[in-house]
Amino acid sequence: METALLLVVVAAVVGGVELLVRRTGGSAPLVLVLVGVVASYLPFVPPVVLDPELVLVGLLPPLLYASALRTSLVDVRSDLRPIALLSVGLVAVTALVVGLVIAALLPVPLAVGIALGAVVAPPDAVAATAVARRVGLPRRVVTVLEGESLLNDATALVLLRTALVAVAGAVSAAEVGARFLLAAGGGVLVGVVVAALAGRLRRRLDDEVLDTTLSFAAPFVAYLPAEEVGASGVLAVVVTGLLLGHRSPVQQTARSRIAERLNWRTVQFLLEGGVFLLIGLQASDVVGGALAGDLGLGRTLLVCGAVLAVVVLVRLVYVAVALPLAGLVGRRAARGAAGDGGSAPEMDRDVGSDGRADGPSWRVVAVIGWAGMRGVVTLAAAASLPASTPQREVLVLAALVVVGGTLLLQGTTLPQLVRALALPPPDPGEDALVHAAVLDRTRRAAERRLEQVRREEDSDDVVDGLRERLRRRGDVAWERLGRGGDHRSPGRAWARLRLEMLDAERAELLAVRDEGRAPDEVLRQVLAELDVEESLLDAAVARDDRTGALRAPVAGSCRHLRDAPAPAEDVVPAGGEGGELGCQGCLALGERRWEHLRQCLACGYVGCCDSSPHQHAQAHARTERHPVIRSAEPGEAWRWCYVDRELG
């Protein structure tokens, strides 16, 4: 009963803190740690002992696996050099410097100090990315932080085990290197094998429940054999998650991907929050054990403060030196700092490019250097220190101070630092631009496949209906490039009306259920169909609300875009009563049915967009063979080439 009650309380507190943070702002990991610290001193709260094996075997694999599933393998591979320098080099340097400081302040061997250094070296994947995404960092910076946090745990745990072996006896440099190579190479190999086996099995599963069961088992299937053979279980889990996440579009059904995504979001949310709450609940026991030692309060505080200062300063100095050498702080990273987040430049040229100027590289260095919050791995690794370790209580307290101190010092000030350095978040308007171009490319692929697979007996009405559905989806995406939340757009009106219709359908379905006129299984199937459609509409409306008008052009590479005149700040009225800006084709017909306006850069003709009934801009381009149009909406400067179908 006590365990069940504890789980219920933890879930309730995690949910309550998340609601509070969403409404008031702040860092959920920090708030949960503080709540746990306060609760640990309440007399009616029973002592909670954090079992290191429970964390390292039971909690860490699913947490890392969930993060790896959402991490782009392509992005990690493109920034592997800076990620490796941070996840391997920075961990080793931090462990060594902390070890030297501890050996100077405490009567312990250097190996014990290096063991503590390995404990406090790895930033936490949850804490770092939670703050990074909340403040809206450029995507490339988030990718580096996520990649570092996923891989540095393996380095830290290998160093910790090696240091503990050195405490018991001599360890040569060759042995340290061999251990690391075995851990890294073996972890990668086990991860690749498990991902390959899981992928083959996943292709044979067409049931989302079985597929999700396989997904829940995957991190433990990767972790346990790797640890058994002396390899890094952490690295095996990360590699498995990265590969399965990358291959999921071809190995899973759509239903399985949706189920896996929702289930892992729930599991990750509860585990992350529960872990930070448990960290705080250790406070009273850890502090009491340290103060009961023979060092005294002053010296204990000196050691804890020194370790915290070293951890923060070493990261700042190392990042300032290593990242420029790694090439992260250069053309590509500066583009990410300018706001594109690194997505558009790496895409195919049909999708477009951001074309923004490079930004000051030191801003990226400052943010990555300051984003070094520690978390659950640090405290779990500290708890795993053997009871015979000299000054163990003080070392565990120092690890707790590093966790709480970095969350408080860096976690709360990182948003202010990002704003002070003027690092803009990914632009939703540019995301909408890329989104529309990607959909246009997929539409063309779908149309080509349709022509390949259609049969003679397939009616024209069916084929035309499919083409119309593709066109409507693309039109809705292009409408977002108009005025970002324009409620008058056809797509927005269609979504609003369809949601009302779905409400009526659901109400009628409930009436049929209450009357007992249909089997419950059939009613649930109908309800599931309505829910899927409504969830898609809700997601589209939410995306519209986040999309702002485009203010900056996206450079194109086709010759038509290069040769076209630069878009003017204001479009000169071309036709329309009293100089009013309007579609010349619609006005000639005596109609005013345009949605958005486009202007030909060759002759200045103003026509209505492809979402409008007559599509005069496209008709003009086909008739006059003028390739490039621009948006004629206020504040927009993007262009489109009809010949090469490229944005600019």
HUJO-V344050 format. One record per backbone hydrogen bond with DSSP energy under -1.0 kcal/mol. CO is the residue of the C=O (numbers start at 1). NH is the residue of the N-H. Records with the same first field share a line. If there is no record, write none. Layout:
CO=NH, NH
This chain:
1=5
2=6
3=7
4=8
5=9
6=10
7=11
8=12
9=13
10=14
11=15
12=16
13=17
14=18
15=19
16=20
17=21
18=22
19=23
20=24
21=25
27=31
28=32
29=33
30=34
31=35
32=36
33=37
34=38
35=39
36=40
38=41
39=42
42=45
51=55
52=56
53=57
54=58, 59
55=60
59=63
60=64
61=65
62=66
63=67
64=68
65=69
72=76
73=77
74=78
75=79
77=80
79=83
80=84
81=85
82=86
83=87
84=88, 89
85=90
88=92
89=93
90=94
91=95
92=96
93=97
94=98
95=99
96=100
97=101
98=102
99=103
100=104
101=105
102=106
106=108
109=113
110=114
111=115
112=116
113=117
114=118
115=119
116=120
117=121
124=128
125=129
126=130
127=131
128=132
129=133
130=134
131=135
132=137
138=142
139=143
140=144
141=145
142=146
143=147
144=148
145=149
146=150
147=151
148=152
151=155
152=156
153=157
154=158
155=159
156=160
157=161
158=162
159=163
160=164
161=165
162=166
163=167
164=168
165=169
172=176
173=177
174=178
175=179
176=180
177=181
178=182
179=183
180=184
181=185
182=186
183=187, 232
184=188
185=189
186=190
187=191
188=192
189=193
190=194
191=195
192=196
193=197
194=198
195=199
196=200
197=201
198=202
199=203
201=204
202=205
207=211
208=212
209=213
210=214
211=215
212=216
213=217
214=218
217=221
218=222
219=223
220=224
222=226
223=227
224=228
225=229
226=231
232=236
233=237
234=238
235=239
236=240
237=241
238=242
239=243
240=244
241=245
242=246
243=247
247=250, 251
248=252
253=257
254=258
255=259
256=260
257=261
258=262
259=263
260=264
261=265
262=266
263=267
264=268
265=269
266=270
267=271
268=272
269=273
270=274
271=275
272=276
273=277
274=278
275=279
276=280
277=281
280=283
282=286
283=287
284=288
285=289
286=290
287=291
288=292
290=293
296=300
297=301
298=302
299=303
300=304
301=305
302=306
303=307
304=308
305=309
306=310
307=311
308=312
309=313
310=314
311=315
312=316
313=317
314=318
315=319
316=320
317=321
318=322
319=323
322=326
323=328
328=330
330=334
331=335
332=336
333=337
334=338
335=340
336=339
344=347
348=351, 352
360=363
361=365
362=366
363=367
364=368
365=369
366=370
367=371
370=372
373=124
375=379
376=380
377=381
378=382
379=383
380=384
382=385
386=389
389=392
391=395
392=396
393=397
394=398
395=399
396=400
397=401
398=402
399=403
400=404
401=405
402=406
403=407
404=408
405=409
406=410, 411
410=414
413=417
414=418
415=419
416=420
417=421
418=423
427=431
428=432
429=433
430=434
431=435
432=436
433=437
434=438
435=439
436=440
437=441
438=442
439=443
440=444
441=445
442=446
443=447
444=448
445=449
446=450
447=451
448=452
449=453
450=454
455=458
459=463
460=464
461=465
462=466
463=467
464=468
465=469
466=470
467=471
468=472
469=473
470=474
471=475
472=476
473=477
474=478
475=479
478=481
479=482
483=485
486=489
489=493
490=494
491=495
492=496
493=497
494=498
495=499
496=500
497=501
498=502
499=503
500=504
501=505
502=506
503=507
504=508
505=509
506=510
507=511
508=512
509=513
510=514
511=515
512=517
513=516
519=523
520=524
521=525
522=526
523=527
524=528
525=529
526=530
527=531
528=532
529=533
530=534
531=535
532=536
533=537
534=538
535=539
536=540
537=541
538=542
539=543
540=544
541=545
542=546
558=562
559=563
560=564
576=579
577=580
583=587
584=588
585=589
586=591
587=590
596=609
597=632
598=607
599=630
600=604
605=600
606=584
607=598
608=617
609=612
615=619
616=620
617=621
618=622
619=623
620=624
621=625
627=642
628=601
629=640
630=599
633=636
638=631
639=648
640=629
641=645
646=641
